[in-house]
């Protein structure tokens, strides 16, 4: 990463959990306390639960930090041939199990004024690493991405702690798109009681994650048990192998499948008049897209409530209170997941507040809950989204919950902390109608 510093521009290596930031100008080490760094960009000290967006923002040191200026424009776009059904080639990423020794690096792509060395060959440029998390993933300027981690996966079945039973259903054998269903323990096996149906979309910047990732499996298990819902966790295709709108299209297909009650569990135990959508980060972004599709498509399912947990939205211009680095980094990641986006980070799917974006009054749900970690660099934009929805002509009701001192999707890695319990309680109450 190029760092603005009086001693010159060199790479900065960050070990943001336990170690200080170390900058090496002209070969001399200079260490800065991590909390000073995070305070500058509007974040609290990171915990092992913060994922790619918050962590990437942490490496935008001072206003002198620059990213690869040709990130979004690099051509040709190279897509990996990946079988979504084969786990060794499509490894998910567990945000809750990130090593505390994780080192983030953004590599400088230039020497002076961002100009690439003239002698560099096209092959060398294609192999140039832009962003790397050792033992996790590596992103190249060509658009290629290597997933290096060996994630913790949880198989479906009976969860002894919660009494929830889960199983997987493949929706499309050609693409490998599937869902994981969660059925909480019923008072009586033959009870006529019907349960609300909640469709959940995992996060991961559209690049990482899966329904069987241990962090998400555990969270949806707990949510199904505490809220008493029949949950449907969607395992959509990931970018860059499947650039957007693949994840949106897969999620829409899964939502319509769930609402059709083709599955025996949903037909027997689900009450589709109480249909909820929920997701974290990029998954909450998907929820927003689903609400617009539900409002504009004939015979769409009626959605009672939408729960946006720390939604991932961005834009080319920072909103009030948003660290400038936030929009830069999230915009970079968005362009990687959606290289054909019109307007870059101001594409309406990433920036619902952008000029020309679909009117928020058209959102297809009755109630909405928007949440944020107030120490997250995305919190200001999360609040701006909530306020815009509440202030639009939308006829529903919008609620807000901010968790003091917490970072992005903290509840995945710290489910037992007090703020995570309060968040779960609020989600449960929202589903119950409170």
C-alpha positions, 0 to 999 in steps of 0.5 A: 500500500502506498502511504503518504509520509514525509519519508516517502512511499513504501508498503505498510504491513498491518497486523491489526489485531494484536500488533501495531502498524509498522511503516517502513519508510526508506528502510526505517521502521516506524510504529504507530499505535493501532488505536490511533490509526482506527480512531483516525478512520472512525473505527474502534480497535478491531476484533477478530469478528470484523471482516474484509470491509472494515479490515480493508478500511483500516489499511487506508492510513491517513489521506495519503493512502492510495489504492490501485487507480486502475482497479476497476478499469483493468481489462480483460476481465478474467473469470476463473472456471470454478464448479460451485458444487466442489468445495475444494475449488470454492472455499468459503470464508469464516469471518468469526475464525480469522486468525489474530495474526492475520496480516493485510497488505495492499501492494503499491502498483506504482512508483511515481504518481501511480504510473506503472513501470513501462517495462512491466509486461502484461503477464506481470501486471496480471499476476500483480497482487492488489490485496492479500490476507495470507492463508485466507485469500489473494486478489490480483489486478487481473481480476483473479482471486485465490481462496487460500483458507481451509474454512470450518464447515458445519454439516446439517443435522440436529443441533443438540444445544438448540434442538434445531434440525437442519438439512440441505436442498439443492435448487439448481443442479447445474449451478449448485445453488442450494439452501439450508433449512432450519426447523426448531424443536416443536412442542409436539411433533404433530402440532398444528402450529405454523412458524414464521418463515425467514429467508436468510442471506449470508454476507461476505462482500459477494466474494466469500462465505456460504450457508455451511460456514460454521459462523453462519450455521451457528447464527441461523441455528440460534436465530431459528431457536430463539425466534421460533422461525423456520429458516431458509439460509441461501447458498448463492454463487460467489464473485468473481467466478460468477459476477453480480447479478448472479448472487441477486438472481440466485437469491431471488430464485431461492426466495420464490422457491421458499414462498412456493412451499414446494418443500415438505417442511415449509408446507407442513410447518411454515406460515408464509403469511409471516414471511421475513427476510434477513441478512448481514452485510452483503446479505443485507444488501441482497435483502434490499434488492429482494424488496425492490424485486418483490415490489416490481414483479407480478405474483411476488411473495408478500414480505412481512418484515425485513432485517438488515444487519449491518448492511453493506452499502457504499457510494462514490461520495462519503455521507456525513459522518462516514470515514472517507476511506470507507467509500473508497475501499467498499467501492473497490470491492464492489467493482471487483464483485460487479465489474459491469456496474453502471456508475461504479459504487453509485450503482443503485444496488450498492448505493440506494441513495444515489440519484436515479436509484429506485424510489425507496417508497416502493420497498416490498415489505411492511416493516423493517429493522436496520442495525449497525455497529456504531464503531463500524465505518459503515455505521453512518451510511447504515443510519442514512439508509434507515433515515431515508427509508423512514422519510420516504413515502414508504407506508411501512415502519422502519426501526433502528438499533445501533450497538455501541462500541461494536464493529462490523458483524460483531455478533458472528464472532462474539455471539455471547457478548451482551451487545450480541444478546441485545441484538438477538433480542431485538431481532426476535422481538421484531419478528414477534411484531414488537 
